[in-house]
C-alpha cells in the first residue's frame, strides 16, 4: 500500500490501486449528506410548525422565513467560513462545525417560539457548511489520478442528502412530530462527529494568511485563474435554469391543465436520484477523458432537456407530465455531471487554496440560484411556463458557450 504525501495530510493508507479506501469515502459521503440535509428538514414541516408555534398571523407568516434563514446562513458560511479550511486543519473545522450543528438542531427542536427557531435556523445554515469543508478534504486526500472519482462519490452523499432529507422529515414530522425530527437529526450529527473524530486524518494548513487577507485573496484568485472564472460562471448559469424550474414548478402544476397539489411537485424531486447516481460516473469520466469535455457534455444535456420542454403546448396533458419528468431527469443529470467536472477543474488549480476556490465556486452557484428563482417567478407571472422554459434553456446555452469558448 502507498500513502498520501505528508505535505497534503496526515498519512493515510491507499488501496493497492492507489485510491482512497472505500470506508473513508463512505465516511466523507455520509458527512456531506447529513450536513447538507440539515438545510432541508424544515421545508416539509412548515405547515406543522406554523400550526404549533406560529401562533398569531404574524407568527405564522414568520414561519415561512425558516428556510430562508437556513439558506442565508449557508451562503454566509460558504463566503466567510469555508476559506478557513486553507488556514487551519480542516479536521478541526469539520469537528467544530459538527458540534455547533448538533447544538443548533437541538435548539431548533426545543424552540418555544418562532424567534428562537429563526435564530436556530441561521445557526444550522452556518454550521451545515461542514459539507463544503468535507468536499475539499476529499479532494486533498485523493491522488491526482482518482480525484474526480473520489469527489464524485462524496458528492453522491451530498446529493442524496438533499434528495432524501425532505422525504424523511415529512414522514417523521407526520408520525412523531417536528421536534422529534430535529432531535433525531442532532443525534445523527453527534454520531457522525464521533466517526469523523476517529476516522478523519489531520489535514495540514496550506497558508498562514490572516483572516482579512484570506478573504481578500478570494478576489485575487478570481482575477488570476481564468479556469476558475469559466467554471464558476458556467455552473452559475446552469444554476439559473435549475432554480427557475424548481421555484416555479409547484405553481405551474397547481394551475391549468394539471390542478396538482404540492405533493406532486415534491415527487418530481425524485429526479434528483439520477444526478446523485451519476456523480461517481461523471467523476470517472473526468479522470479518464478530461473534465473539459465532461463540462460540455453536462451543459449540452441541460440545454437539450430544457429545449425539449418547448414541445409541451403541442402534446396532451398526460404526455406533458411525462415530458416534464423526462426533462427534469435529463437536466438534473446534466447539471450534476457539469458540477463534478467543474469541481475537478477547480480543485486542480491550486492545491493550497482548495477551500477558497470552493468558496468562490459555490458563492457563484448561490448567486445563480437566487437569480434564477427571481427571474423564474417574474417570467411565470408575466409570460407563463414557456417563458420559464426559454429562460432556463437560454441560461444553459450561455453556459455551454462559456465552456466552448477558448
N, C-alpha and C positions, 0 to 999 in steps of 0.2 A: 504493500500500500504506500501511496505518496501522501504528502501533507500540504496544506495550504501554506504558502510562504509566510513567514512570521511578520513581514512588513505589512501584510494586509490584515491579519487577525491572529489570534491565538491558534497554535497548530490544531488542525482537525484532520483526522484520517479520512482520505478519499477512498472511493471504491477502486478496484483494480483497473477499471476503465478510465479512471481519473475524474470521476464525477463526485458530487456531494452525496453522502449516504441518504437513502430513502427516509429513514426516521427523522433526520434533520430537516429534509424538505417538507415532510408531513407536519413537523412541529411549526415551521415557519408559515406554511399554508394555513394551518389552524389558527395561528396567531393573527394573521391578516384577516381571516374570515370572521373570527369572533370580535376583533377590534372594529372593523367597519360595520358589522351587523348592529352594533350599538347605536349607529346613526338612524336606523330604520325601525327599531322596535316600536317607537311611539306612533308611527303613522297609521297602522290599522286600529289602534286603540283610542283614537281621538274622540270617537263618539262616546265610548265608555268613560273616558276621562272627563269630557265635558259634562256628562250627566252626574258624575260623582263629586268632582271637586270644582267644576266650572262655576257652580253657584249662580250668581247673578248673570244678567245678559252680557255685561261687560266681561265677566269672568269666562263665560262660555266662548266669547269671541277671542279672548286671550289664549285659550287652549290651542287655537289654530296657529299660534306663534311658536309652539313647542318644536315642531320640525324645523322651523326657520332658525330658531336659536341654536339647534344642534348643528345645522349646516353652516351657520355663521361661525360657530366655534371651530368647526373642522377647517373652514377656509382660513381663519386667523391662525390656527395651529400649523397648517401647512406653510404659511408665509413666514411666521415668526418663530416657530419651534422646530420645524423639520430641519432647517440648516444646522442646528446644533449637533446633528449626527456627525458632521465633519470635525467638530471642535472637541467633542467628548466621546468616550466609549459608548457606542450605540447600545450595547447590552445594558448599561446603567440607565440610559434614557428610556429604553423599552420597558425595563422593570419599573422605573419610577412612574411612567405613564400608566402601566397596568395597575399599579396601586391606586393612583388618582382615579382611573376609570372605574375601578371596583367601588371606591368610596362614592363617586358621583352617581353610580347606578343605585347604590343603597339609599342615597339621599333622595333620588327620584322615587324610589319605591316607598319611602316613608314621608313623602311630601304632604304637608297638611293643607297646602294652598297652591293656587296657580303660580303665584310669585316664586315660591320655593322651587317648584317644578321647572320654571323657566331658567332659574339660576343653575339648577342641576343639569338641565339640557345643554346649556352653554358649556359647562364643565365636561360633560360627556363628549361633546364635539371636539373640544381641545385635546382631551386625553386619547380619543379614538384615533388620533394621528399616529399612534404607535404603529398602525398598519403601514404608514408612509416612512417609518423607520425600519421596519422589518424587510420591506422590499429592497432598499439599497443594501441592507445587511446580506440578503441572499445574493445580490449581485457581487458583493465583495467576497463572500465565501466561495462562489463558483469560479472554477477556472475559465479562462477566456473561451476555450473551445466548447464549453457547455453552458455559458452564461444565459443564452436565450432560452434553453430548455428549462433551466432551474427557475429563472424569473417567470416563465410561462406557467410552470407548475405551482409556484407560490401565488401567482395571480388567479389561478383557478380557485384557490381558497378564498381570495378576496371576492371574486365574482359570485361564488356560491353563498358567501355570507350575505351579500346584497340580495340575492335571489330568495334565499330561504328565510331570512330574518322576518319578513312581513308575514309569511305563512305561519311560522312558529308563533310569533307574538299574537297574531289574530286568534289562533287556536287556544293558546294558554290563557289569554285575557278572557275569552268567552267562557271557558270551563273552570278557570281557577282565579280569575281576577287580574287586573292590570298590575297590581303591586307584586303579585307572585312572579310575573314576567320579569320585572326589573330586579327582583331579588335573585331569581334563578340566573339571570344574566351576570349579576355581580359574582355569584358563586362560580360560574364558568370562567370568568376572568381571573378570579383568585386561583383556581386550579391551573389555568394557563400560566399565570405568573410563576407558580412553583415549578412547572415544567420548563419554562424558559430560563429560570434561575439555575436549574440543574443542567439543562442541555445546551444552552446557547453559549458559545465561547466569547471571550472578551475580544472586542474589536478596537484596535488602536486608532487614536485620533490621527487625522491626516493634515491638520492645520492648527496653528496656535493663534489665529486671528482673534481679536477681541470681538465681543458680540456686535457692536455697531459696525465694525469693519466686515464682519461676517455677512451681515445683511446688505451692506453696501456692495459686497462682491457679487451679489445676485445680478445687479445691473451690468457689472463688468463681464460676467460670464455670458450674459445675453449678447453684449456687443462683440465679444471676442469670438464666439463659436457660431458660425453660420449653420452648422448641423443642428445645434440646439434650437436656433430660431425656426428653422424649417420644421423640425419635429414638433415643437410646441404650437406653431401656427397651424400646421396641418391637423394635429389632433384637436386643437381648439375649434377649428372649423367643423370637423366631424361631430364634435360635441354640440355644436349649434343645432344641427339637424336632429341628433339624438334627443336633446332636451325639448325641442319644438314638438316632436312627435309625442313624447310621453306626457308632456304637460297639457296637451290638448285632447288626447285620445279619449279620456273619460267623458268630456263634454260632447265630443262628436258622437260617440256611441249612444249617449243619452237622447240625442235628437233623432230627426228623420234620417234614414228609414228604419233604424235599428231599435230604438227605445230600450236599450240595455242599461242595467244598473252598474254600480261601481265594482261589483264582484266580477263582472265580465271583463272590465278593463284590467282588473288585477290579474285575471287569468292570463292575459297577454304577457305578463311579466315572466311567465314560464319560458318564453322565447329566449330569455337570458341564459337558460341552461345550455343552449347551443354555443353561445360565446364562451361560457365557462369551460365546457368540454374541449373547445377548440384552442384554448390558450396554450397548453403544452405543445400541441401540433404546430401552432404558429411559432413558438419558441424554437422548435427543432428546425423548422423551415428557415428561420432567421440565421441559425447556426450554420446550416448547410448551403443555403442559396444566397445568403446575404440579406440583411434587414431592409436595404433599399428596395429590393424587388418586392418583399413582403408588404411594405407600406403601400406600394402602388396597387397590389392585389387587393388589400383591405379597402382602400379608398374607392377603387373601381367597383367592388362588390356593394359598398354602401350606396354609391351613385346609381347603380342599376336597380337596387332594391327600392329606393325611393322613386325612381323614374317609373317603375312598374305600377306603383300606386296611381299613376295618372290614368290608368285604364279603368279605375273604379266606376266612373259615371257611365261606362258603356256595358256593364255587366249587371245581372240581377243582384239583389241584396245578399242572398246566400253566398254567391260567388265573390261578392265584395269582401265579406268576412274572411273567406279563405285566402283571398289576395292579401288582405291585411296581415294575416298570420304569417303567410309565406314571406312577405316583405319584412315583417318585424324580425323573423328568424335571420333573414339574409343580412339586413343592415346591422343587427346586433353582432352577428358573427364577424362582419367586416370591420366594425369599429374595434372589437376586441383584438382581432388579428393585427390591425394597424397599431393599437396601443402597445402590444407586446413588442412589436418590431421597433417602434419609436423608443420604448424604454431600453431596448438593447443598444440602439444607437446612442442614446443619451448617456447611459452608464459607461459606455466605452470612450467617451470624450476625455474625461479627466478622472482617473480613479480616486484622486484626493479630494474631489468635490462632488461626490455622488449624491449626498444628501441635498446640497444646494441645487444641483442640476435637477434633481427630482422635484424640489420645491418650485422651481421655475416652470417645469413641465406641467405640474398639476395645478398651479395657480392659473396658468393659461387655460387649462381644461375647465376649471371652475368658472372663469370669465366666459368661456364659450357656452357653458351650461346655463348661466344666468341670462346671457344674451338670447340664447335660443328660446328659453322659457318666455321672456318678454315679447320677442318678435313673433313667436308662435301664437301667443294669446291674442295679439293685435291682428295678426293675419286671419285667424279663425273668426274673430268677431266682425271684421270688416269685409272679408272676401271669401270665407268658407274654407272647407277642408282642402280643396285643391291648391289654395294659396299656401297652406302649411306644407303640402307635398312639394310645391315648387320651391319654397324657401329651403327645405331640407335637401332637396336634390341640388339646388344651386350652391349651398354650402359644401356639399360633398364634391361637386365639380371643382370648386376652388381649392379644396384640399388635395384633390388629385393633381391639379395644375401645379400646386406647390411642390408635390413630390416629383413631378415630371420635369420641372424647371431646373436647369443646370446652371 
